[in-house]
Amino acid sequence: MKQEAIGTWQHVTLADLFFAFRKAKADCFFERSICIASQFAEYEQDLASRLTALLASLQAGQVAEVLIQNLGITRVVAKKLVTAPMKGAAPDGHGFFSDPARAFDRLCASHELTPEFRLIGDFPVDMHVLSALWINLVGHRFDAVLPKSAYGSRLRRYRPEPGAPKGSVGDYHLEAVGSFQPYFGPYKEWRSRGLKALRTELEAGNAVVAISMDLNSYYHRIDPAFIADSRFLAESGIELSEWELDFTKAFTAGLVEWSKRIAAQMHALGCSKREVTVGGLPIGLSISRVVANTLLVGLDRDIEHGLTPVYYGRYVDDLFLVLRDPGNLVSAEDLLAYFAARTRCFPAPSAVKNGQILLNLPGGFQGKTKLLLQQSKQKAFFLQGHGGIDLLSNIESQIRSVSSERRLMPSPDRLESMASAKVLTAAGHAAEEADTLRRADGLSVRRLGWSVQLRAVETLARDLREDDWQQERKQFYAFAHSHILRPDKILDHLDYLPRLLSLAAALMDWPDARRLIESTMSALNALQARTESRTVKVNGIKANKVTESLWNGLRQTTLDLARDAVLRALRWSHSKGEMRPRVCKNARTYGGLKEQVQQLVKKSERANSEIERDAASEASRSFGV
């Protein structure tokens, strides 16, 4: 379907808003960090009148007002738990505790624990519709200027027309379900092409340098003001009509206001005003994914033209390069000097302070945006000969053993023996990560392993009757309690809880669903009790004031996500238009369903209060109070 050019808001039709709603609904369904299912269900009950009212406001020239009114609220979500050995603490040696409680006690005694949180946006449905509308009418032009080396968060497109010039991109696929390409394919391609380039060079007898870098807290350090900046548009090669530019400016103003509100909240939590000058882009809003990706188009071009790498790929904020080894690089400083001499974005080694590498984008539009590379996290591998090939083979086997299971039909009696399960059970805490490319057997692959496990069970849930594999499900839930829903692992994997709850709800394992929520809340309370007197980080910045509100916000988000997951998962009869008979008594309508879900979560909240009191008492005894 070819999109007609739009010159004024009067040219925007109800059909345009319907396509935007359809895209927004799909994008939000696949975004597990937001609680929006019930809002979409209620919105859809009166879809025509709601979209008509939104269209009337837009055509009346009130787009800026509508955007400001729909900035929503802030939510707290978990990022990860960072551990570092205490100064003067005895080495762990080879001690290992299979009991989760003893393992956590040992971790607390020997390591400094730093919980990390994110502040994200929780927007009304209208905001998601407007975000999708911007992508449909304007934002696809931003995505079109990205090179093929940008793999993540790419929009769905048709194939280029036969005979189109090399490097051309196809038209934006307006009718596709969802705005973005599925995650796993581009991610796998980004990684595998880099490893293939390494192997090709090594087998040809060439010495190479493989470099992996990532931008710290990327979304949270972006100043949204760049989006409509004429210097950015000119530098990127984005051409907009007058109406498209006006729409982009209105959205930019709304995102700048949201950023200011987040920065103020971080200051109230004790984050340094010198470090926190912006609140960043809101995670969970589709426009953020497009503009955050396009912001780095200048960096992509700079690296490709200046360094002429054998391979360069970027997955949103993760960079992977393969260079021919010039033979005179022996340290990270040498590597940075090599980059600085050949690019415009990288600073000279003398400009690096406290191990922080600040990138400068060409064009003068960067504003308050901080593109920060942490020198300690930058990894460079100087590979050649058989030794380099052996290391590469080991890395590939680590990745392949986990990710290949994604393509196989799972067996109910093999869940606990899968390679993805072994990754989760054998790995210790984050401090034990091995130094391999892209953290091949560290936290990234542990998260991939848990994702593969969930996918395997979800596949079984679709293909088997509930009664045929009850015992295997019980074992899987027990596996989750032992290896995932525990204080030392919960922050790393909390974003997968909705999928786990959706599975239990879809299979009508209600007692198990309740226990999963209770175990999650118990793990969060135990972690809070042991870290209350320690530093936490918010959006990558240390917060020095009382952080009780962060933990309360995280618990509330977790319970809201639980409600959302259950609502998403329950199965409806296509013939009768109501829920399947075994789902919930007295819940044949959406209202009845919502009431049943509220009761389930309220029971967990009451149990959580009891757990919280027990955790406080235990903490008091532990600290001799």
N, C-alpha and C positions, 0 to 999 in steps of 0.2 A: 504494500500500500504506500503510495507516494503522498507525503505530507505537503499540503498547499502552503504557499508563503503567507505569512500573517503580517499585516501592516499596522493594525490597531487592535485594541481589546474587543472591539465590535466584531472583528473577524473570528474571534475564538468562539467555538460552538459547544453545545452540550456533548456532542460526540467526542470532542477533544478532551473534555473533562472525564467522560466515561473511560476512554482509553487510559488516561492518567490514573483513574481510580483502579482500573484493572492491573496496571503495572505496580501501583503502590501496594495493593493487597498482596500480590505475589512477593514483592521485595520484602515486605514486613513478615510474611509467613516464614521466609528463609532466614530472617534476622532473629536469632534466638535471645538476644540481649534486651529486647524490648517487650513490654507487656501491652499488647494492642489487640488481641483476638476479640475480646468482648466488645471493645469500641467499634471494631469493624462490623461485628455481627449486628450491633444496634444501629450503626450508620446505614447498613445495607437494608434494614427493614423499611426505611423510607428514603431509598437511594435517589430517586428522581427528584424529589422536592429539595433534598439537601444539596445535590449538585446544581440544581436550578438556582437556589439561593446563593451559592458560592459564585456561580457565573454572573448573577446580577450584581454582586459586589465588585467583581473584577471589571465588568463592563462600565460600572459607575466610576471607575478610576480609583478604587479604594484598595488596590493591591498592597500597597505599603502598610496600610492600617490592618488589613487581614493578616499579613505575615507577622506583625508585631503582636497581634491578639492571640496568635497560635504558637507562641514560643514555648508553651507548656511548662513543665516542672523539671527539676534536676533529680536524677537517681544516682545512687551509689552502687557500683558493681565491683567485684573482685578482679584483681589482675593476677597477682601471684604472691607467694611467700618467699622472700629472699633470705637465705641463710649464709652466715659467715662465721668461721671459727672464732671463738673468744680469744682475746689476747691472753697468753699465758696458760690456756687450757691444754690439758694433756692430749696428745694425738689420739684419734679414734682407733687407729690400728685397723684391725679386721673385725671388730665387734659388730654384730648384727642381731637385731631383735625382731623376731617375727610377730610378736605381740604388739599391736598398734599403740597401746597405752604406754608400754615400756619404751618403745622406740621414740615416742614423742617426749617422754620424760628425759631420755638421754639427749635428744636433740636440743631441748631447752637448756640442759645443764652445760652443754659443750659449744653451743652456737648462739650468736646474736640473731634474733628473728626480727625481720622487718616486713610487716604486712603492707602490701601495696594495693591501693584502690584507684578507681577511675570515677570521675563525675561525667555522666552522659545525659543526653536530653531524652525526655519522655514527652512526645508531641501528640496533639490531637490528630485525628484522621485527616482533617482539612490540610494540615501542614504537609503530611505525606503525599496527599493528592497534588498539592502545589509543587512539591519537590519533583514528583514524577512528571508533572506538566512541563516544568522547566527543562527537564532532560529531553522530553519528547519534542519540544519546540525549539530549544536553544542548546542544551547541554551536550547533545550528540556532536555538535561542532567542536566542542572542547576535546572530547574523546578522539575525534578524527585526526587531530594533529599529533597524537602520540605515536612514537616509532614502534616497530614490532618488538623491540627489546623490552617494552613495558607489558608485562604479562597479567598483572592483577587488576581486578575491578574494571574489566573492559566490558563495554556495552555489547549487547547482542546485535549482530549485523548479518546482512546477506553477504554471499560471496561476491567479490568484484566481478563486474561484467567481463565477458570474454573479450580479450584484446585490450583491456585497460592497462595503463602504464604500470611498470613494475613498482611495487610499494603502495599501490592504491588500496583504499579500504572500501568495502561494500557499503551500501546504504544502510542506515539505521533500521532495525527491524521493529517497527512500531507495533505490529500485531503479535509479536512473541510474548509468551507468558513470562513476566519479569523483565527487568531492565538489563540485568548483568548475566554474563556467562557463568555457568556453574564453577564452583571453586576448584574442584580437584583436578580437572583436565589441564587448565593453564598452569597451576602450581606444579604439577608433575612435569609438564613440558619445560617450564623454567629451570627446574632442577636437573632433569635428565639431559637437556641440551648442554648445560654446563659441564656435566660429568662426561658426556660423550666427547666434547671438545678437548677435555683434559686427556682422555684416553687416546684420541687420535694423535695429538701432539706427542705424547709420551711414546707411543708405539712407533712414531716416525723418528724417534731419537732426539727430540727437542726438549730442552729444559724449560719449564714453565713455572709461573707463579700464579697460584689460585688465591683469590682474595674474597672474603665475605665481610660485609659491613651492614650495619643497620642503623637507622636514624632513631635516636632516643625519643620516646613519647611523641612520635611524629604529629599525630592529629592535634595533640594538646598544645603544641608550640606554634601552630599556624595562625597568622593574623588574617582573618577572612577578607580584609579590605582589598587584597590583591585581585579578587575575582573580576571586578569591573574596572580595574585600573587600565587605562589606555596603553601604558607601557608594557604591561603583561600581555595584553591582547596582541600588540604589535610584535613583541618578541616571539610569541608563540605561533603567530601566523593565523590567528582566529579573527575572522571577519564577521561582524554582526550588523544587522539592520538597526535603524533607530529604535524600533519597538523592542527588538531582542535585547538591545543594550539597556533600555529602560527597565525591562523585566529583570535583567541581571543585576542592575543597580539596586532595585527594590529588594531583591533577595539578599544581596550583599549587605545592605543596611540592617536587615533582620538578623543575619548571622553575626554581624559585628555587635549588635545589641546583646545577643545571646552570649557571645564571648566575654563581653564586659561583665555580665551577671555572674558567670562562672569564675572569672578572676576575682570579683568581690567576695564570693563565697570561699575561695581558697585563701584569700587574705584573712578572712574571719577565722579560718582554721589554723592560722599561724604560719602560713607559707610566706616566704620572703617576697616583699613587694618588688625588690630588685630583680628577682628571678622570674616572678609571675607578672608579666606585662600584658598577656592576653590569656583568654580562656580556651582558645583553640576552636576547632570545628566539632560539631556534635556528632558523635558516633551513633549510628542507627538511622541517620537521615540520608537518603540516596544521593542528594546533591553533594554531600560531603565527600563521598567516595569518588565522584567524578572530578571535582575541583582539586582534591588532594592529590590525585593521580596526575592531573595536568600541570600542577604547580612545578613538578620536577622535569618537565619536558626539556628545559634548558640544561639541566644537569645531564640528562640522557644524551643530548646532542654533544655536549662538551666532552663527555667521556668517550663517546664513539669517534669523534673527530680528532680529539687531542691525543688519546692514548692508543687508538686503533687496536683494540683488544682482539684476541682470537675469539673470545666470546664475552658478551656483556648482556646481562639480563637483570631486570628490576621487577620484583614483586611487591608493589606498593612502596614500602619503606625498606625493603631488604635488597641489597645489591650483591651481585655475584659476578666477578670478573675473572677471566683467564688471560694472562699476558705471557708473551715470550720473555724468558728471563734474560735481562741484559748482562747479567753476570757480576754486576758491581753493587747489588743491593744485599745488605746483610742485616738490616734492622728495620723496625717500623718507621724510624725517622728518615732513613734512606728512601723508603717507599713513599712517604709523604712528600719528600723533596722532589722525587721523580714525578709524582702527580702534579705538584704545584708548578713545576717548570713547563708542563705541557697542557695545563688546563687553566680556565679562568675561575673555576668554582672552589678549588682546594687551596687552603692557605699554606704559606711557607711554615716549616717546622718552628721557626722563631715566634710565630703568632699563636702557637698552641699554648694554652694556659690550663693547668690542673688536668692535663690529659684530655681536654675537650677540644675537638676539632669543629670549628664553626664554618659551614659552607656558605659561600656568597653566590647567589644566582645572578646571572647577567641580566641587564635590563633596568636595574634601579627601582624595581617595584616591591622588593622584599619586605619593606616596612619593619614591623616588629616580629616578623617570623624568624624563629631560630631553628636552623637545620643543624642538629648537633650529632656528631659522631663521637662515641666514647672510644678513645684510643685503646683502652684496656680490653674492649670487646671486639676490636678489629682483629681478624684472623688472616694470616698469610701463610701459605704453604709453598715452599720451594721444592719442587718435585722434578726428578729426572731418573732415567734408567729403570731397572727392575724394582728398586726400592719404592719409587714413586708409583709404579703400576700395582705393586702389592698393597700399598696403603689405599689406593683408589679402589681396588677390588674389595677390600675389607669394608670400606664405607658403603659401596654399592650393595654388598650383601646385607649389611645392617638395615639399610632402607628397604631393600627388596623383600626381606623376610617378613616385614610388617605390611608394607603397602600392597604386596601381591595378594594377600588374603582378601583384599577388597573386591577382587574379581572372581573369587571362588564361591561356590555354593557352600554355605556353612553347614556343619553337622551339629545337632543338639548335644551329642555326647563328647564333642571335641572342643567346646568353648574354652575350657580352662587350660587346654594344651596348645592353643593357638599361639603363634609367635607374638602376636599383639598382647596376649595375656602375660607371656613371659617377660616382655618389656616392662610391664607394670609391676610384676611381683619381684623381679630381680633387682630393679633399680632402687637405689637408696634415695636420699634427699638430694636437692638440687646442687649441693656443694660437690657431689660426686660425679658431675657430668664430665665425660671424657672430651678431650680436645680434638674433635673431628669436624670435617666440613659441615656447616649448617647444623652444628650440635647433633650429629647423626644419631647418637645414642643417649642424648640428654632429654631435656624437658620437651623439646619439639616432637621427638619420636614417641615419648610417653603419651603426649596428648594425642598423637596420631594413633597410637596403639589403642587407647581408650575409645577413640572415634571408630576404629575398625571393629572393636568388640561390640559397640552399640549397633553399628550397621549390620553386623552378623545376626544379632538377636532380632533387630527390626525386620530383617529378611525372613527369618523363621516365623515371626509373628504374622507376616502376610501370607505365608505359604502353608502353615500348619494350623490345625484346630487347637483351640486353647487347651483342651483336655489331654492332648497327645504328648505334651512336653512340660507338664507342671513341675516335675522334679528338677529338670534341667534349669527351668526359670528360677526356682528357689535357690539353686546353686549359684546362678548368675547374680541374683540379688545379694547373696552372702558374699560373693566375690567383691561386689561394689562396696559393701559395708567394710570389708577387711582392707581394701587397697585404695579406695577413692574417697569415701565419706569418713575421713579421719582428720584430726586437727592439722597434721603436718602436710596433708595433700589437698585439703578441701579448697583452698583458694586457687590452686592450679587448675582444678577441674570443675569448679562450681558452674561454669557456663554450660556444661553438659548435663546438669541436673534436669532441665526441662525435657530433654530427650528421654532420659531415664524414666521420669514421671509419666511422660506421654505413653511410653511403652507399657507401664504398669496399668495406666488408666484404660488404654485400648484393649488390653487383655483382661480387664476387670479384676485385677489383683489389688483390690482396695486395701486390705490390711498391709500388704507390702508397700503400697504407695504411701500410706500413712507413716510406716516405719522409716521409709526413705527420707521423708521430710523431717521427722524427728531426729534421725541420725545426723542429717545435715545441720540442723539448728544446734544440736549438742556439740558437734565438731566446731562450729563457729564460736559458740560460747566458751568452750575449752580453750580455743586459740586466743580469744580476747582476754580471758583471765590470766594467761601466761605472757601477754604482750602489752598489757595496759600501761605499764611504766616505761615502755620502750618507744622508739621512734617509729612513726608510720610515714608512708609516702602517699601523696595524692597527685595523680597525673604526673608522676615522676619527680615531684618536689617534696622535700621534707615538710611535714606539718608538726608544729611544736606545741600547739594548744591542746586542750582536752578533746579527745577524739571519740567520745562516747556517741556523738551524733553520727559519725561514720559507721560504726558498728550497728547502731539502730537502723540507719538507712539501708545498710547491706542486708540486715535481717528482713526488713520490710520488702525490699526488692526481691529477695529470695522467695518469700511467701507469695508475693504478687506473681512472680514467674511460675510458681507452682499452680496457682489458679489458672493462669493463662495456658500452661501446658496441658492441664486436664481438659480445658474447654476445646483446645485444638484437637485432642486425641480421640474423643468419644465418637463412636461410629453411628451413622444415621442410615436408616432404611431408604433406599432410592425409590421404592415403590410406594411406601406409606408417608414419606416426608417427616418421619419422627425417629427418635433414637431407637436403637435395637432393644428388644424387650429386656435383656439381661443387664443393661447398663446401670440404670438407677431407678429405684422405685419412685413414683410420683414426679418424674422428670421427663415428661413427654414433650414439653415446650422448652424454649430457650430460657424463659424465666425460671421454670422449675429446675432446670439443669443448673443454672447459676446459683440457686439457693442450695442445692445439694453440694456443689463444689465449695461454697462458703462454709458449710457445716464441716466438711472434711478439713479445710484449712484451719478453722477455728479450733477444732480438736487438737490439731498440731500446735497451734499457738498456745493453748492451755498447757499442753505437755511441755512446750518450750519454756514457759514461765517456771515450771517446776525444775526443769533441767538447769535453767539459769541460776536459780537459787542454790541448787546443789553444787554447781560449778563455782559460785562465789564462796560457798562454805569450804569447798575443797581447796580453793586458792588461798583462803585465809589460813587453813591448816598448813598448807605447803610453805607459806612465808612466815609461819610462826606467829600469826596475829591472834 
